[in-house]
């Protein structure tokens, strides 16, 4: 059984990446903050885990689990040559597909265990 306040990336039933919050935390939720930091908070609003991916600019960021298993944070463009692009902050430099091949029937999923 996975402990409460755990963020886990799985491929089928195989856990590929796990981040666990503080022991005793319950009712957790995941929040993408305006500084690009992905944070798990408990039901009392206490920070129990963070990606520590703070970008230099405030803005609207989104966390995306890509089909290849990469979990990325995308946000405002810092500088561009004029083409419409987005910047990205990689939460983990680890490629989840290096150890396990992705198949159509086992697309990576991410889940938060709250209780």
C-alpha positions as YAML, in Angstrom:
chain: A
units: angstrom
residues:
- id: 1
  name: UNK
  ca: [0.00, 0.00, 0.00]
- id: 2
  name: UNK
  ca: [1.23, 3.49, -0.84]
- id: 3
  name: UNK
  ca: [1.47, 5.97, 2.05]
- id: 4
  name: UNK
  ca: [-0.84, 9.02, 2.13]
- id: 5
  name: UNK
  ca: [0.45, 12.18, 0.42]
- id: 6
  name: UNK
  ca: [2.46, 10.23, -2.12]
- id: 7
  name: UNK
  ca: [2.79, 11.37, -5.72]
- id: 8
  name: UNK
  ca: [3.51, 8.38, -7.93]
- id: 9
  name: UNK
  ca: [4.21, 7.90, -11.64]
- id: 10
  name: UNK
  ca: [3.31, 4.40, -12.83]
- id: 11
  name: UNK
  ca: [3.42, 2.47, -16.06]
- id: 12
  name: UNK
  ca: [0.74, -0.19, -15.80]
- id: 13
  name: UNK
  ca: [1.20, -1.49, -12.25]
- id: 14
  name: UNK
  ca: [4.96, -0.72, -12.17]
- id: 15
  name: UNK
  ca: [5.92, 2.35, -10.08]
- id: 16
  name: UNK
  ca: [8.52, 4.38, -12.00]
- id: 17
  name: UNK
  ca: [8.91, 7.39, -9.70]
- id: 18
  name: UNK
  ca: [7.57, 8.16, -6.22]
- id: 19
  name: UNK
  ca: [7.69, 11.24, -4.00]
- id: 20
  name: UNK
  ca: [6.35, 10.85, -0.48]
- id: 21
  name: UNK
  ca: [5.34, 13.72, 1.78]
- id: 22
  name: UNK
  ca: [5.76, 13.94, 5.55]
- id: 23
  name: UNK
  ca: [4.54, 11.05, 7.72]
- id: 24
  name: UNK
  ca: [1.16, 11.69, 9.27]
- id: 25
  name: UNK
  ca: [-0.01, 14.01, 6.49]
- id: 26
  name: UNK
  ca: [-3.52, 13.38, 5.15]
- id: 27
  name: UNK
  ca: [-5.94, 14.94, 2.68]
- id: 28
  name: UNK
  ca: [-3.13, 16.16, 0.43]
- id: 29
  name: UNK
  ca: [-3.45, 17.97, -2.84]
- id: 30
  name: UNK
  ca: [-1.03, 18.88, -5.63]
- id: 31
  name: UNK
  ca: [-0.70, 22.53, -6.65]
- id: 32
  name: UNK
  ca: [1.10, 24.11, -9.59]
- id: 33
  name: UNK
  ca: [2.24, 27.49, -8.28]
- id: 34
  name: UNK
  ca: [2.70, 30.71, -10.27]
- id: 35
  name: UNK
  ca: [6.50, 30.47, -9.79]
- id: 36
  name: UNK
  ca: [6.56, 27.01, -11.52]
- id: 37
  name: UNK
  ca: [7.06, 25.05, -8.28]
- id: 38
  name: UNK
  ca: [4.95, 21.87, -8.10]
- id: 39
  name: UNK
  ca: [3.96, 21.39, -4.44]
- id: 40
  name: UNK
  ca: [2.10, 18.82, -2.32]
- id: 41
  name: UNK
  ca: [0.15, 20.42, 0.56]
- id: 42
  name: UNK
  ca: [-1.62, 18.58, 3.38]
- id: 43
  name: UNK
  ca: [-5.18, 19.37, 4.49]
- id: 44
  name: UNK
  ca: [-3.84, 21.98, 6.96]
- id: 45
  name: UNK
  ca: [-2.12, 23.85, 4.11]
- id: 46
  name: UNK
  ca: [1.39, 22.75, 5.13]
- id: 47
  name: UNK
  ca: [3.93, 22.13, 2.39]
- id: 48
  name: UNK
  ca: [4.96, 18.44, 2.52]
- id: 49
  name: UNK
  ca: [6.93, 18.13, -0.75]
- id: 50
  name: UNK
  ca: [8.05, 20.42, -3.58]
- id: 51
  name: UNK
  ca: [9.76, 19.95, -6.93]
- id: 52
  name: UNK
  ca: [11.92, 23.04, -6.21]
- id: 53
  name: UNK
  ca: [11.65, 24.07, -9.86]
- id: 54
  name: UNK
  ca: [11.25, 27.79, -9.23]
- id: 55
  name: UNK
  ca: [11.39, 29.84, -12.43]
- id: 56
  name: UNK
  ca: [12.64, 33.44, -12.52]
- id: 57
  name: UNK
  ca: [9.26, 34.76, -13.73]
- id: 58
  name: UNK
  ca: [5.76, 34.56, -12.27]
- id: 59
  name: UNK
  ca: [3.12, 33.29, -14.66]
- id: 60
  name: UNK
  ca: [0.70, 30.57, -15.59]
- id: 61
  name: UNK
  ca: [2.45, 27.20, -15.48]
- id: 62
  name: UNK
  ca: [1.08, 23.74, -16.21]
- id: 63
  name: UNK
  ca: [2.40, 20.30, -15.31]
- id: 64
  name: UNK
  ca: [2.10, 17.79, -18.17]
- id: 65
  name: UNK
  ca: [2.68, 14.05, -18.15]
- id: 66
  name: UNK
  ca: [3.79, 13.35, -21.71]
- id: 67
  name: UNK
  ca: [3.12, 10.05, -23.52]
- id: 68
  name: UNK
  ca: [6.83, 9.15, -23.28]
- id: 69
  name: UNK
  ca: [6.70, 9.32, -19.46]
- id: 70
  name: UNK
  ca: [8.41, 12.69, -19.00]
- id: 71
  name: UNK
  ca: [6.75, 14.91, -16.40]
- id: 72
  name: UNK
  ca: [7.35, 18.53, -17.40]
- id: 73
  name: UNK
  ca: [6.33, 21.99, -16.29]
- id: 74
  name: UNK
  ca: [5.56, 24.44, -19.08]
- id: 75
  name: UNK
  ca: [5.15, 28.18, -18.68]
- id: 76
  name: UNK
  ca: [5.70, 31.69, -20.00]
- id: 77
  name: UNK
  ca: [8.31, 32.40, -22.61]
- id: 78
  name: UNK
  ca: [11.31, 34.23, -21.16]
- id: 79
  name: UNK
  ca: [12.68, 35.28, -24.56]
- id: 80
  name: UNK
  ca: [11.85, 34.41, -28.15]
- id: 81
  name: UNK
  ca: [12.85, 35.22, -31.72]
- id: 82
  name: UNK
  ca: [9.20, 35.94, -32.48]
- id: 83
  name: UNK
  ca: [7.90, 32.41, -32.96]
- id: 84
  name: UNK
  ca: [5.22, 31.29, -30.53]
- id: 85
  name: UNK
  ca: [6.88, 28.86, -28.15]
- id: 86
  name: UNK
  ca: [6.66, 27.82, -24.53]
- id: 87
  name: UNK
  ca: [9.46, 27.33, -22.06]
- id: 88
  name: UNK
  ca: [9.75, 24.20, -20.00]
- id: 89
  name: UNK
  ca: [11.17, 23.23, -16.64]
- id: 90
  name: UNK
  ca: [11.97, 19.53, -16.31]
- id: 91
  name: UNK
  ca: [11.02, 18.19, -12.88]
- id: 92
  name: UNK
  ca: [13.32, 15.22, -13.21]
- id: 93
  name: UNK
  ca: [16.11, 14.76, -15.71]
- id: 94
  name: UNK
  ca: [15.39, 11.05, -15.53]
- id: 95
  name: UNK
  ca: [13.77, 9.59, -18.61]
- id: 96
  name: UNK
  ca: [11.25, 7.06, -17.40]
- id: 97
  name: UNK
  ca: [11.28, 5.28, -20.75]
- id: 98
  name: UNK
  ca: [14.95, 4.24, -20.52]
- id: 99
  name: UNK
  ca: [14.18, 1.35, -18.19]
- id: 100
  name: UNK
  ca: [10.69, 0.43, -19.35]
- id: 101
  name: UNK
  ca: [9.31, 0.66, -22.87]
- id: 102
  name: UNK
  ca: [5.98, 2.42, -23.21]
- id: 103
  name: UNK
  ca: [3.27, 0.48, -24.98]
- id: 104
  name: UNK
  ca: [-0.16, 1.73, -25.98]
- id: 105
  name: UNK
  ca: [-1.76, -0.42, -23.30]
- id: 106
  name: UNK
  ca: [0.59, 0.86, -20.60]
- id: 107
  name: UNK
  ca: [0.72, 4.62, -21.04]
- id: 108
  name: UNK
  ca: [2.32, 6.28, -17.98]
- id: 109
  name: UNK
  ca: [-0.13, 7.67, -15.42]
- id: 110
  name: UNK
  ca: [0.32, 9.87, -12.39]
- id: 111
  name: UNK
  ca: [-1.77, 9.73, -9.24]
- id: 112
  name: UNK
  ca: [-1.93, 11.39, -5.82]
- id: 113
  name: UNK
  ca: [-2.77, 9.16, -2.85]
- id: 114
  name: UNK
  ca: [-4.74, 11.35, -0.45]
- id: 115
  name: UNK
  ca: [-5.67, 8.97, 2.38]
...
